[in-house]
C-alpha cells in the first residue's frame, strides 16, 4: 500500500513572478530561467501523478481489499 498525503505548496520564480506553468507552458519561460524550468517540471510531474492515480482507480473500482459488509444485527421484533 502506498500512502500519499496532501501537500500544499506554493512556488514562484523570484525573477518572473508572473510565470504560471499551467497557462504559460514551457514556451512562457523567458531566457531559459532555471527556476521557471523547475517550476514547470514540478507542475508537469504533478499532472502525470494525478493522471496515473486516476487510471489506477480507487479500491472500490479495482476490487481492492474491502470485503462486503454483512447484515449481522438481528431484528428485535421477529
C-alpha positions in Angstrom: 0.0 0.0 0.0 1.2 3.5 -0.8 0.0 6.4 1.2 0.3 9.9 -0.3 -0.7 12.8 1.9 -2.0 16.1 0.8 0.8 18.6 0.3 0.1 22.3 -0.1 3.0 24.0 -1.9 3.3 27.4 -3.4 6.3 28.0 -5.7 7.1 31.1 -7.7 10.1 32.3 -9.6 11.7 35.3 -7.9 12.6 36.9 -11.2 9.5 36.0 -13.2 6.6 36.2 -10.7 4.0 36.3 -13.4 5.0 32.9 -14.8 2.2 30.3 -14.4 3.1 26.9 -15.7 -0.5 25.7 -16.4 -1.3 28.8 -18.5 2.1 29.7 -20.0 3.6 26.2 -20.5 7.2 25.7 -21.4 7.0 28.4 -24.1 6.4 31.0 -21.5 9.8 30.6 -19.9 11.9 33.6 -20.5 15.6 33.4 -21.2 15.9 29.8 -20.1 15.3 30.6 -16.5 16.3 27.6 -14.4 13.7 28.3 -11.6 10.9 28.6 -14.2 12.1 25.3 -15.7 12.0 23.6 -12.3 8.5 25.1 -11.6 7.3 23.7 -15.0 8.8 20.3 -14.2 7.2 20.2 -10.8 3.8 21.1 -12.3 4.2 18.5 -15.2 5.2 15.7 -12.8 2.2 16.6 -10.6 -0.2 16.3 -13.6 1.3 13.0 -14.5 1.0 11.6 -11.0 -2.7 12.7 -10.8 -3.4 11.1 -14.2 -1.8 7.8 -13.1 -3.7 7.7 -9.8 -6.9 8.2 -11.7 -6.0 5.5 -14.2 -5.2 3.1 -11.4 -8.5 3.8 -9.8 -10.0 3.7 -6.3 -10.2 0.4 -4.2 -13.9 0.2 -5.0 -13.3 0.3 -8.7 -10.3 -2.2 -8.7 -12.0 -4.7 -6.4 -9.5 -3.8 -3.6 -9.2 -5.5 -0.2 -12.6 -4.3 1.0 -14.9 -7.2 2.0 -18.7 -6.8 1.6 -20.5 -5.8 4.8 -22.9 -8.4 6.1 -26.1 -7.6 7.9 -25.3 -9.0 11.3 -27.9 -7.3 13.5 -30.9 -9.5 14.2 -34.3 -7.9 14.2 -35.7 -7.3 17.7 -39.3 -7.6 16.6 -39.2 -11.0 14.9 
